Amino acid sequence: MASTIRQVNWIVETFVHIKSQKDFFAGLLYSAVGVGFAWGATSYTVGSGARMGPGYFPLMLGILLALIGGVIMVKATVVPTVDGDPVGKWAWKQIFFIIGANLLFGVLLAGLPSFGVPAMGLIVAIYGLTFVASLAGDQFKFKEVLVLATVLAAGSYFAFVWALKLQFPVWPSFIAG
């Protein structure tokens, strides 16, 4: 086991000289997500190019994402950078607000019936998502966020409800009836 680890370390030290840490780890993340999607798609019928099954598109998308990640990783080991483009410290505030905004969107859109939280609908969920996500930035300008939320809510309504005819609540049930 120890000799295998030494061999892998020797290969990495000899052949892989990471010149951009950010690009390398971003490519690694893309490849991991792509492989995960491709692997998950194999549990569905894939079919062929002429007769695509439900797993065909996720499989191709996963393979494409993994290949893009591989290209980014190779670029990170070939193209020189000034300072090595190191990975900085984690931005905990931004991570918290972005993940929290997405969780809030899901809760507001669908509700949590087991906790007695009703579905608030698409419009309220988009306003909540936009306002919470905007807290991740350095500046919070209420008027700009309000305009952005309104544009996103209107665009989402027209794209998903009006054009695509998707069936999900637009307004809270106590308003829509």
N, CA, C and O of each residue as an XYZ file, in Angstrom:
708
protein
N       0.827     -1.196      0.000
C       0.000      0.000      0.000
C       0.865      1.252      0.000
O       0.623      2.187     -0.763
N       1.882      1.261      0.867
C       2.755      2.439      0.957
C       3.533      2.641     -0.335
O       3.777      3.774     -0.750
N       3.927      1.523     -0.977
C       4.672      1.668     -2.239
C       3.769      2.220     -3.339
O       4.228      2.980     -4.192
N       2.505      1.852     -3.328
C       1.561      2.386     -4.312
C       1.388      3.887     -4.126
O       1.358      4.636     -5.103
N       1.274      4.324     -2.890
C       1.135      5.754     -2.614
C       2.384      6.498     -3.063
O       2.289      7.586     -3.630
N       3.579      5.906     -2.810
C       4.820      6.547     -3.260
C       4.872      6.645     -4.778
O       5.339      7.645     -5.322
N       4.389      5.602     -5.469
C       4.384      5.631     -6.933
C       3.448      6.711     -7.456
O       3.798      7.434     -8.388
N       2.272      6.829     -6.870
C       1.323      7.861     -7.295
C       1.903      9.240     -7.029
O       1.806     10.124     -7.879
N       2.504      9.437     -5.863
C       3.131     10.725     -5.562
C       4.245     11.040     -6.548
O       4.385     12.188     -6.970
N       5.042     10.041     -6.923
C       6.117     10.265     -7.885
C       5.556     10.681     -9.244
O       6.083     11.588     -9.887
N       4.484     10.013     -9.679
C       3.860     10.359    -10.964
C       3.335     11.784    -10.927
O       3.543     12.556    -11.864
N       2.656     12.126     -9.846
C       2.100     13.475     -9.733
C       3.212     14.513     -9.706
O       3.132     15.527    -10.400
N       4.255     14.267     -8.905
C       5.349     15.231     -8.805
C       6.136     15.334    -10.102
O       6.642     16.407    -10.432
N       6.247     14.239    -10.842
C       7.041     14.239    -12.066
C       6.287     14.829    -13.245
O       6.844     15.625    -14.002
N       5.046     14.455    -13.407
C       4.321     14.815    -14.621
C       3.299     15.929    -14.445
O       2.976     16.614    -15.415
N       2.793     16.126    -13.265
C       1.739     17.112    -13.065
C       2.292     18.283    -12.260
O       2.621     18.143    -11.082
N       2.385     19.402    -12.891
C       2.787     20.634    -12.222
C       1.624     21.597    -12.369
O       1.461     22.231    -13.411
N       0.828     21.704    -11.339
C      -0.361     22.549    -11.392
C       0.075     24.007    -11.405
O       0.750     24.482    -10.492
N      -0.324     24.698    -12.452
C       0.038     26.100    -12.597
C      -1.094     27.030    -12.166
O      -0.854     28.202    -11.873
N      -2.317     26.523    -12.126
C      -3.463     27.306    -11.666
C      -4.336     26.413    -10.791
O      -5.085     25.572    -11.289
N      -4.228     26.608     -9.487
C      -4.998     25.781     -8.561
C      -6.497     25.955     -8.753
O      -7.246     24.979     -8.720
N      -6.936     27.190     -8.953
C      -8.373     27.440     -9.112
C      -8.926     26.678    -10.307
O      -9.949     26.003    -10.193
N      -8.262     26.779    -11.445
C      -8.738     26.080    -12.636
C      -8.670     24.572    -12.454
O      -9.580     23.856    -12.871
N      -7.601     24.082    -11.835
C      -7.466     22.646    -11.660
C      -8.606     22.087    -10.816
O      -9.232     21.097    -11.195
N      -8.878     22.716     -9.676
C      -9.929     22.194     -8.801
C     -11.328     22.442     -9.369
O     -12.243     21.661     -9.105
N     -11.508     23.510    -10.139
C     -12.790     23.713    -10.822
C     -13.003     22.612    -11.856
O     -14.099     22.061    -11.960
N     -11.965     22.289    -12.619
C     -12.058     21.206    -13.591
C     -12.315     19.869    -12.928
O     -13.073     19.047    -13.444
N     -11.682     19.652    -11.782
C     -11.902     18.416    -11.034
C     -13.352     18.315    -10.569
O     -13.957     17.245    -10.635
N     -13.907     19.431    -10.100
C     -15.311     19.455     -9.678
C     -16.234     19.186    -10.864
O     -17.171     18.396    -10.745
N     -15.983     19.831    -12.006
C     -16.796     19.592    -13.205
C     -16.738     18.121    -13.601
O     -17.762     17.514    -13.911
N     -15.544     17.557    -13.588
C     -15.402     16.151    -13.972
C     -16.148     15.238    -13.010
O     -16.805     14.289    -13.439
N     -16.053     15.515    -11.712
C     -16.738     14.680    -10.724
C     -18.251     14.761    -10.893
O     -18.933     13.737    -10.848
N     -18.783     15.965    -11.087
C     -20.230     16.117    -11.288
C     -20.650     15.446    -12.594
O     -21.685     14.781    -12.645
N     -19.858     15.615    -13.644
C     -20.172     14.996    -14.933
C     -20.191     13.480    -14.851
O     -21.094     12.836    -15.385
N     -19.195     12.909    -14.183
C     -19.156     11.452    -14.016
C     -20.351     10.994    -13.181
O     -20.943      9.953    -13.467
N     -20.706     11.759    -12.159
C     -21.874     11.416    -11.342
C     -23.161     11.415    -12.146
O     -23.980     10.506    -12.018
N     -23.340     12.443    -12.982
C     -24.536     12.495    -13.826
C     -24.550     11.340    -14.819
O     -25.580     10.694    -15.009
N     -23.417     11.082    -15.448
C     -23.355      9.997    -16.429
C     -23.630      8.657    -15.759
O     -24.351      7.824    -16.307
N     -23.067      8.449    -14.593
C     -23.287      7.204    -13.878
C     -24.748      7.075    -13.454
O     -25.335      6.001    -13.579
N     -25.340      8.161    -12.953
C     -26.751      8.136    -12.573
C     -27.673      7.885    -13.754
O     -28.730      7.272    -13.602
N     -27.276      8.356    -14.931
C     -28.108      8.185    -16.125
C     -28.143      6.741    -16.595
O     -29.061      6.346    -17.314
N     -27.157      5.949    -16.200
C     -27.139      4.559    -16.646
C     -28.231      3.726    -15.988
O     -28.505      2.615    -16.441
N     -28.861      4.232    -14.934
C     -29.967      3.493    -14.319
C     -31.259      3.642    -15.122
O     -32.241      2.949    -14.855
N     -31.260      4.544    -16.103
C     -32.399      4.719    -17.003
C     -32.081      4.082    -18.347
O     -30.923      3.790    -18.647
N     -33.110      3.869    -19.151
C     -32.905      3.368    -20.498
C     -32.259      4.465    -21.330
O     -32.812      5.556    -21.464
N     -31.094      4.177    -21.886
C     -30.352      5.192    -22.634
C     -30.844      5.269    -24.069
O     -31.071      6.363    -24.587
N     -31.011      4.133    -24.712
C     -31.445      4.138    -26.107
C     -30.297      4.479    -27.036
O     -29.132      4.243    -26.718
N     -30.640      5.038    -28.191
C     -29.625      5.423    -29.183
C     -29.914      6.844    -29.645
O     -30.878      7.472    -29.209
N     -29.062      7.335    -30.534
C     -29.261      8.686    -31.050
C     -30.580      8.825    -31.795
O     -31.203      9.886    -31.760
N     -31.011      7.765    -32.467
C     -32.258      7.817    -33.227
C     -33.485      7.621    -32.332
O     -34.542      8.202    -32.580
N     -33.336      6.805    -31.298
C     -34.447      6.544    -30.373
C     -33.945      6.763    -28.948
O     -33.585      5.820    -28.243
N     -33.930      8.014    -28.552
C     -33.378      8.385    -27.245
C     -34.303      7.961    -26.116
O     -35.514      8.177    -26.162
N     -33.704      7.356    -25.109
C     -34.439      7.021    -23.902
C     -34.295      8.140    -22.877
O     -33.621      9.138    -23.132
N     -34.926      7.974    -21.722
C     -34.864      9.028    -20.707
C     -33.465      9.246    -20.131
O     -33.209     10.292    -19.534
N     -32.565      8.294    -20.295
C     -31.213      8.455    -19.776
C     -30.220      8.999    -20.784
O     -29.069      9.261    -20.434
N     -30.644      9.175    -22.037
C     -29.713      9.594    -23.088
C     -29.165     10.999    -22.846
O     -27.951     11.202    -22.852
N     -30.055     11.967    -22.633
C     -29.611     13.355    -22.468
C     -28.753     13.535    -21.219
O     -27.696     14.158    -21.312
N     -29.160     13.013    -20.039
C     -28.276     13.159    -18.870
C     -26.927     12.469    -19.063
O     -25.908     12.960    -18.578
N     -26.912     11.335    -19.767
C     -25.648     10.648    -20.016
C     -24.733     11.502    -20.882
O     -23.562     11.690    -20.552
N     -25.257     12.017    -21.981
C     -24.441     12.847    -22.875
C     -24.000     14.137    -22.186
O     -22.867     14.585    -22.359
N     -24.895     14.724    -21.410
C     -24.554     15.948    -20.684
C     -23.471     15.674    -19.645
O     -22.548     16.472    -19.487
N     -23.577     14.559    -18.943
C     -22.559     14.187    -17.961
C     -21.213     13.934    -18.601
O     -20.183     14.362    -18.080
N     -21.213     13.237    -19.735
C     -19.957     12.990    -20.449
C     -19.348     14.300    -20.926
O     -18.144     14.514    -20.789
N     -20.174     15.175    -21.484
C     -19.682     16.471    -21.955
C     -19.102     17.293    -20.803
O     -18.043     17.902    -20.949
N     -19.790     17.313    -19.665
C     -19.300     18.066    -18.515
C     -17.986     17.483    -18.000
O     -17.080     18.231    -17.633
N     -17.874     16.157    -17.969
C     -16.626     15.526    -17.533
C     -15.485     15.851    -18.497
O     -14.358     16.092    -18.064
N     -15.769     15.858    -19.794
C     -14.734     16.207    -20.779
C     -14.301     17.665    -20.639
O     -13.110     17.972    -20.708
N     -15.262     18.558    -20.443
C     -14.918     19.971    -20.233
C     -14.048     20.110    -18.985
O     -13.071     20.859    -18.990
N     -14.394     19.398    -17.928
C     -13.575     19.419    -16.718
C     -12.173     18.908    -16.969
O     -11.206     19.457    -16.441
N     -12.052     17.855    -17.777
C     -10.729     17.336    -18.125
C      -9.897     18.346    -18.896
O      -8.702     18.501    -18.644
N     -10.536     19.035    -19.838
C      -9.826     20.068    -20.606
C      -9.362     21.192    -19.683
O      -8.241     21.683    -19.818
N     -10.208     21.597    -18.757
C      -9.839     22.665    -17.814
C      -8.679     22.216    -16.925
O      -7.776     23.002    -16.641
N      -8.698     20.955    -16.485
C      -7.593     20.458    -15.655
C      -6.282     20.415    -16.436
O      -5.232     20.777    -15.905
N      -6.338     19.975    -17.690
C      -5.124     19.951    -18.512
C      -4.606     21.367    -18.715
O      -3.406     21.616    -18.607
N      -5.517     22.297    -19.010
C      -5.116     23.700    -19.183
C      -4.456     24.232    -17.913
O      -3.496     24.998    -17.984
N      -4.970     23.826    -16.755
C      -4.418     24.299    -15.485
C      -3.013     23.774    -15.232
O      -2.271     24.352    -14.438
N      -2.640     22.691    -15.896
C      -1.290     22.157    -15.728
C      -0.344     22.600    -16.833
O       0.862     22.373    -16.730
N      -0.858     23.225    -17.885
C      -0.029     23.604    -19.034
C       0.201     25.106    -19.119
O       1.334     25.546    -19.313
N      -0.855     25.894    -18.978
C      -0.761     27.347    -19.159
C      -0.207     27.984    -17.885
O      -0.811     27.861    -16.820
N       0.939     28.667    -17.986
C       1.525     29.264    -16.783
C       0.746     30.484    -16.295
O       0.147     31.216    -17.083
N       0.769     30.682    -14.985
C       0.171     31.869    -14.372
C       1.251     32.579    -13.560
O       2.306     32.013    -13.272
N       0.972     33.808    -13.204
C       1.971     34.616    -12.501
C       2.258     34.071    -11.105
O       3.414     33.851    -10.746
N       1.213     33.857    -10.325
C       1.403     33.475     -8.925
C       0.876     32.088     -8.585
O       0.768     31.745     -7.407
N       0.548     31.290     -9.584
C      -0.001     29.965     -9.329
C      -1.490     29.965     -9.113
O      -2.082     28.906     -8.902
N      -2.120     31.134     -9.159
C      -3.568     31.273     -9.026
C      -4.090     30.407     -7.880
O      -4.912     29.517     -8.098
N      -3.611     30.668     -6.652
C      -3.976     29.796     -5.536
C      -5.449     29.906     -5.167
O      -6.106     30.917     -5.413
N      -5.939     28.829     -4.568
C      -7.303     28.824     -4.062
C      -7.305     29.645     -2.778
O      -6.507     29.394     -1.875
N      -8.188     30.612     -2.700
C      -8.254     31.483     -1.525
C      -9.051     30.852     -0.403
O      -9.429     29.682     -0.468
N      -9.299     31.640      0.619
C     -10.078     31.131      1.742
C     -11.553     31.032      1.340
O     -12.005     31.689      0.402
N     -12.271     30.211      2.059
C     -13.677     29.986      1.767
C     -14.483     31.231      2.099
O     -14.266     31.868      3.130
N     -15.403     31.567      1.228
C     -16.292     32.713      1.436
C     -17.562     32.210      2.122
O     -18.579     31.975      1.470
N     -17.490     32.048      3.435
C     -18.579     31.428      4.188
C     -19.871     32.224      4.109
O     -20.950     31.640      4.006
N     -19.781     33.543      4.155
C     -20.990     34.371      4.086
C     -21.721     34.122      2.769
O     -22.934     33.916      2.759
N     -20.986     34.139      1.663
C     -21.597     33.933      0.356
C     -22.159     32.523      0.227
O     -23.256     32.341     -0.300
N     -21.421     31.530      0.700
C     -21.901     30.148      0.645
C     -23.208     30.017      1.430
O     -24.165     29.409      0.950
N     -23.244     30.581      2.623
C     -24.431     30.502      3.474
C     -25.646     31.131      2.790
O     -26.712     30.518      2.737
N     -25.490     32.356      2.265
C     -26.641     33.040      1.684
C     -27.088     32.416      0.361
O     -28.288     32.374      0.092
N     -26.175     31.937     -0.463
C     -26.567     31.334     -1.743
C     -27.272     29.999     -1.509
O     -28.316     29.742     -2.109
N     -26.721     29.156     -0.652
C     -27.388     27.881     -0.359
C     -28.709     28.131      0.364
O     -29.714     27.479      0.076
N     -28.703     29.070      1.296
C     -29.938     29.412      2.004
C     -31.015     29.940      1.076
O     -32.193     29.625      1.248
N     -30.622     30.745      0.089
C     -31.594     31.279     -0.871
C     -32.231     30.156     -1.674
O     -33.436     30.181     -1.924
N     -31.439     29.173     -2.081
C     -31.989     28.052     -2.845
C     -32.903     27.184     -1.993
O     -33.946     26.730     -2.463
N     -32.521     26.952     -0.750
C     -33.396     26.193      0.149
C     -34.699     26.940      0.407
O     -35.775     26.342      0.409
N     -34.596     28.248      0.623
C     -35.795     29.059      0.829
C     -36.702     29.011     -0.400
O     -37.924     28.932     -0.265
N     -36.111     29.058     -1.600
C     -36.893     28.975     -2.827
C     -37.698     27.675     -2.860
O     -38.892     27.688     -3.159
N     -37.044     26.560     -2.555
C     -37.741     25.279     -2.553
C     -38.860     25.219     -1.538
O     -39.942     24.710     -1.830
N     -38.607     25.738     -0.341
C     -39.631     25.731      0.711
C     -40.797     26.629      0.327
O     -41.955     26.244      0.488
N     -40.501     27.826     -0.179
C     -41.582     28.743     -0.549
C     -42.372     28.234     -1.751
O     -43.587     28.421     -1.811
N     -41.708     27.599     -2.696
C     -42.403     27.114     -3.888
C     -43.321     25.940     -3.564
O     -44.480     25.925     -3.979
N     -42.811     24.960     -2.826
C     -43.583     23.742     -2.584
C     -44.158     23.645     -1.181
O     -45.089     22.872     -0.952
N     -43.625     24.411     -0.238
C     -44.088     24.319      1.139
C     -43.461     23.134      1.857
O     -42.748     22.330      1.257
N     -43.732     23.042      3.120
C     -43.323     21.889      3.932
C     -44.557     21.389      4.670
O     -44.784     21.768      5.819
N     -45.362     20.539      4.025
C     -46.618     20.096      4.637
C     -46.428     19.401      5.981
O     -47.288     19.510      6.855
N     -45.313     18.688      6.162
C     -45.100     17.988      7.431
C     -44.882     18.956      8.591
O     -45.086     18.586      9.747
N     -44.474     20.186      8.300
C     -44.301     21.211      9.328
C     -45.406     22.258      9.289
O     -45.362     23.235     10.036
N     -46.395     22.059      8.425
C     -47.512     22.989      8.335
C     -47.204     24.269      7.577
O     -47.933     25.252      7.705
N     -46.133     24.271      6.788
C     -45.774     25.457      5.996
C     -46.431     25.320      4.626
O     -46.110     24.390      3.885
N     -47.347     26.232      4.271
C     -48.029     26.113      2.978
C     -47.130     26.558      1.823
O     -46.159     27.290      2.016
N     -47.475     26.102      0.631
C     -46.763     26.542     -0.576
C     -47.118     27.997     -0.849
O     -48.291     28.367     -0.858
N     -46.106     28.810     -1.070
C     -46.334     30.238     -1.307
C     -46.341     30.585     -2.792
O     -46.714     31.701     -3.153
N     -45.943     29.672     -3.649
C     -46.013     29.906     -5.078
C     -44.738     30.465     -5.683
O     -43.799     30.843     -4.983
N     -44.738     30.504     -7.005
C     -43.563     30.895     -7.783
C     -43.148     32.341     -7.539
O     -41.966     32.618     -7.338
N     -44.091     33.251     -7.554
C     -43.762     34.676     -7.456
C     -43.114     34.990     -6.107
O     -42.067     35.635     -6.057
N     -43.723     34.542     -5.027
C     -43.172     34.791     -3.690
C     -41.819     34.097     -3.541
O     -40.901     34.653     -2.939
N     -41.690     32.875     -4.089
C     -40.430     32.136     -3.994
C     -39.301     32.862     -4.719
O     -38.171     32.891     -4.231
N     -39.592     33.444     -5.872
C     -38.553     34.164     -6.613
C     -38.155     35.439     -5.886
O     -36.973     35.780     -5.843
N     -39.121     36.148     -5.315
C     -38.777     37.334     -4.520
C     -37.907     36.941     -3.323
O     -36.917     37.613     -3.032
N     -38.267     35.867     -2.632
C     -37.464     35.409     -1.496
C     -36.063     35.005     -1.914
O     -35.084     35.374     -1.265
N     -35.966     34.243     -3.002
C     -34.665     33.822     -3.526
C     -33.792     35.020     -3.857
O     -32.620     35.060     -3.482
N     -34.352     35.990     -4.554
C     -33.577     37.146     -4.995
C     -33.106     37.986     -3.815
O     -31.948     38.402     -3.775
N     -33.983     38.237     -2.863
C     -33.596     39.073     -1.720
C     -32.552     38.390     -0.839
O     -31.603     39.039     -0.398
N     -32.709     37.099     -0.576
C     -31.732     36.410      0.272
C     -30.397     36.265     -0.458
O     -29.345     36.471      0.148
N     -30.419     35.914     -1.746
C     -29.166     35.776     -2.496
C     -28.428     37.103     -2.609
O     -27.198     37.126     -2.631
N     -29.160     38.202     -2.680
C     -28.502     39.510     -2.793
C     -27.759     39.886     -1.514
O     -26.888     40.755     -1.546
N     -28.080     39.259     -0.406
C     -27.364     39.514      0.844
C     -25.949     38.945      0.817
O     -25.132     39.285      1.673
N     -25.649     38.085     -0.151
C     -24.309     37.514     -0.267
C     -23.300     38.525     -0.786
O     -22.096     38.347     -0.596
N     -23.761     39.568     -1.430
C     -22.856     40.571     -1.986
C     -22.348     41.544     -0.939
O     -22.747     41.503      0.224
N     -21.459     42.416     -1.381
C     -20.895     43.422     -0.482
C     -21.848     44.583     -0.245
O     -21.806     45.222      0.806
N     -22.709     44.857     -1.225
C     -23.652     45.964     -1.114
C     -25.070     45.427     -1.286
O     -25.303     44.483     -2.041
N     -25.998     46.034     -0.583
C     -27.405     45.676     -0.736
C     -28.166     46.949     -1.064
O     -28.289     47.850     -0.234
N     -28.675     47.009     -2.288
C     -29.451     48.169     -2.723
C     -30.880     47.704     -2.949
O     -31.179     47.018     -3.927
N     -31.756     48.088     -2.031
C     -33.123     47.587     -2.011
C     -33.840     47.811     -3.336
O     -34.481     46.891     -3.844
N     -33.750     49.002     -3.905
C     -34.470     49.305     -5.147
C     -33.986     48.424     -6.293
O     -34.794     47.920     -7.073
N     -32.668     48.235     -6.401
C     -32.130     47.397     -7.472
C     -32.560     45.946     -7.308
O     -32.905     45.285     -8.287
N     -32.540     45.455     -6.087
C     -32.955     44.077     -5.828
C     -34.440     43.908     -6.108
O     -34.854     42.876     -6.637
N     -35.242     44.898     -5.764
C     -36.677     44.850     -6.036
C     -36.949     44.803     -7.539
O     -37.796     44.033     -7.992
N     -36.239     45.617     -8.310
C     -36.400     45.605     -9.773
C     -35.962     44.254    -10.336
O     -36.650     43.679    -11.180
N     -34.819     43.746     -9.871
C     -34.333     42.449    -10.341
C     -35.328     41.339    -10.014
O     -35.618     40.500    -10.867
N     -35.849     41.325     -8.799
C     -36.819     40.299     -8.404
C     -38.081     40.382     -9.246
O     -38.643     39.354     -9.622
N     -38.530     41.589     -9.545
C     -39.735     41.767    -10.363
C     -39.508     41.264    -11.778
O     -40.367     40.586    -12.343
N     -38.362     41.590    -12.354
C     -38.044     41.124    -13.715
C     -37.927     39.605    -13.738
O     -38.448     38.959    -14.647
N     -37.248     39.026    -12.744
C     -37.120     37.566    -12.682
C     -38.469     36.884    -12.483
O     -38.739     35.856    -13.103
N     -39.309     37.439    -11.633
C     -40.626     36.846    -11.390
C     -41.488     36.903    -12.643
O     -42.134     35.919    -13.002
N     -41.498     38.059    -13.313
C     -42.291     38.186    -14.543
C     -41.746     37.274    -15.634
O     -42.512     36.596    -16.319
N     -40.430     37.253    -15.798
C     -39.823     36.388    -16.816
C     -40.078     34.918    -16.543
O     -40.359     34.155    -17.467
N     -39.984     34.515    -15.288
C     -40.244     33.121    -14.928
C     -41.699     32.753    -15.152
O     -42.003     31.655    -15.618
N     -42.598     33.668    -14.822
C     -44.020     33.403    -15.052
C     -44.285     33.195    -16.542
O     -44.926     32.219    -16.934
N     -43.794     34.105    -17.359
C     -44.046     33.991    -18.798
C     -43.356     32.773    -19.402
O     -43.924     32.122    -20.279
N     -42.152     32.453    -18.956
C     -41.432     31.314    -19.523
C     -42.032     29.981    -19.087
O     -42.271     29.107    -19.920
N     -42.275     29.822    -17.790
C     -42.655     28.511    -17.282
C     -44.158     28.277    -17.211
O     -44.618     27.174    -17.505
N     -44.919     29.269    -16.835
C     -46.365     29.084    -16.677
C     -47.089     29.369    -17.982
O     -47.908     28.564    -18.427
N     -46.798     30.492    -18.590
C     -47.516     30.893    -19.794
C     -47.016     30.143    -21.033
O     -47.829     29.572    -21.761
N     -45.716     30.126    -21.291
C     -45.185     29.522    -22.518
C     -45.100     28.000    -22.430
O     -45.559     27.304    -23.336
N     -44.526     27.480    -21.359
C     -44.334     26.032    -21.245
C     -45.508     25.308    -20.597
O     -45.564     24.078    -20.615
N     -46.440     26.054    -20.027
C     -47.645     25.487    -19.399
C     -47.316     24.500    -18.272
O     -47.991     23.484    -18.112
N     -46.274     24.810    -17.497
C     -45.941     23.961    -16.357
C     -46.942     24.198    -15.237
O     -47.397     25.319    -15.011
N     -47.272     23.124    -14.546
C     -48.292     23.190    -13.501
C     -47.643     23.237    -12.129
O     -47.290     22.199    -11.569
N     -47.487     24.417    -11.596
C     -47.114     24.584    -10.203
C     -47.714     25.881     -9.702
O     -48.051     26.760    -10.495
N     -47.850     26.008     -8.381
C     -48.546     27.186     -7.848
C     -47.793     28.474     -8.171
O     -46.576     28.562     -8.011
N     -48.547     29.466     -8.627
C     -47.963     30.770     -8.937
C     -48.091     31.688     -7.732
O     -47.168     32.442     -7.421
N     -49.225     31.627     -7.056
C     -49.507     32.480     -5.898
C     -49.787     31.596     -4.693
O     -50.091     30.415     -4.861
N     -49.693     32.133     -3.490
C     -50.054     31.349     -2.300
C     -51.508     30.875     -2.383
O     -52.356     31.543     -2.975
N     -51.775     29.738     -1.793
C     -53.121     29.161     -1.873
C     -54.168     30.050     -1.214
O     -55.323     30.040     -1.640
N     -53.804     30.815     -0.192
C     -54.790     31.684      0.447
C     -55.126     32.899     -0.415
O     -56.111     33.584     -0.139
N     -54.335     33.184     -1.452
C     -54.654     34.263     -2.394
C     -55.341     33.693     -3.632
O     -56.360     34.216     -4.084
N     -54.773     32.615     -4.176
C     -55.291     32.037     -5.421
C     -56.577     31.253     -5.199
O     -57.385     31.106     -6.115
N     -56.763     30.762     -4.010
C     -57.993     30.044     -3.712
C     -57.914     28.607     -3.885
O     -58.899     27.903     -3.660
